[in-house]
């Protein structure tokens, strides 16, 4: 039985090389990978290649809750596409499309079963919006 797929996207008004670097570099990931101001990403690692592993520690700033978000890359196409499998087996596909105004990022991910689809979409969209804000600075 296939899982529902959720897609979030954003137009980032920045050059593709900057977008790609800030999306994938651990020092940048730690600056933007949170859904709200009371969360943060104190640690991140990223081996951006097919078969490479990534992990981002996401936690509440008050340390009341946290988790490691990680997985393994299935496909990496420089400045164009990233595909990975999360540690729980769900698949994610991200495209980076250059336009005259910047880069359109589109993330599609298989939903998990614990939380409502709307909540999952909102959370991923908030993180993507946080990236957009960071990359456009």
N, C-alpha and C positions, 0 to 999 in steps of 0.2 A: 504494500500500500504506500503510495507516494505521500510525502509531506506537503502541506501548503507552502507556496513560495511567496515571500514578501519582497517588494522592491521599494527602495528609497533612493532619491536622487537630489542632486544640488548642482547649481552652476557656480563654479568658483572662478572669480575674476583674477586669475594669476596665470603665468606661463606654465606650460606642461612640466618643464624640468623642475620648477619650484614645487609644484603640486606633488609630483612623484617623490621628490626628496622628502618633503615634509610628511607625506603619507606613510613612508616606509622607514625613515630613520628613527631609531629608538629615542634619541634625545628630543626629537620633535614629537613623537607619539606621546611621550610623557607630558607634553604641554597641552595637548588637545583632546586626548581620548577619555572623555567623561561626558555623561549625559546632562549633568547639572553642576552648578558651582559648589555643591557640598560633597562632590565626588572628585577623585583624582586618580591618576595612573602613576604610582610612585616608581614602578619598574617596568621595563620593556626590553625584550630581546627580539632580533629579527634576522634570520638567515634567508634572505629573499632570493630563493632559487628553487627549482623543482626538487621536491624531496626535503627542502629546508624547513626548519621549524621556527615558529614564532610564539611568544608568550607575552601578554600584557597583564600586569597586576592591576586590577580595578578595585578601588575600595572607597568607602565613605571616609571623609576627612576626619570624622570623630572616631574612626576605627570600629564602629558598631557592626559593620558587615564588609566583606570583601571576597573576591574570587579571582582566579587566574583564567583569563580568556586566551586560548591557544589552539594551535592546529599545525597542519603540515601543508605546504604548497603543492598543488597538483599541476599548476601551470603559471608561468610568469612571462609576460610579453612586455618588455620595457616600454614604459609610457603609454601602454594601451590596455592591458588586461592582467588581472590577478585572479586565480582560482585556487581555493583551498578547501580542505576538509577540517572542520572543527574537531576538537578532542572527543566530542559526543557523536561524531559520525555525520553531522549535517554538513551540507555543501554550501559554499558561498562563491558567487561570481561577481567581480567588480570590473567595470569598464571605465576607461578614462578617454573621453572623446574631445579632441581639440576643436574649438570653434573660434570665430572671430572675436568673441567676447571673453574667452578663457577656456575652461575645461569643464565639461559636464561629467560628473561622477555618478554612476548608477550602480548600486549594490543590490543584488538579489540573494536572498538567503532562505534556506529551508527553516520553517518555523519549528519551535520546540513545543512540547505539549503541556508544560506547566503554567504558562501565562497566556492570557487572551491575545489573539492576533493583533488587535489594535494597540495593546500595550507594547508588544514587541516592535511593531512598526514605529510607534512613537519614540521608543528608546533608541533605536538605531538611527532614526531621523535626527534626534537631538544630538547624538554623537557626530553625525555627518555635518549638521549645522555648526557645531562647535569647531570642527575641522575647517569649514568654510571661513568662519570668522578669524581663525588663527592664520590661515594661508593668505587671506586678503590684507593682513596687517602690513 
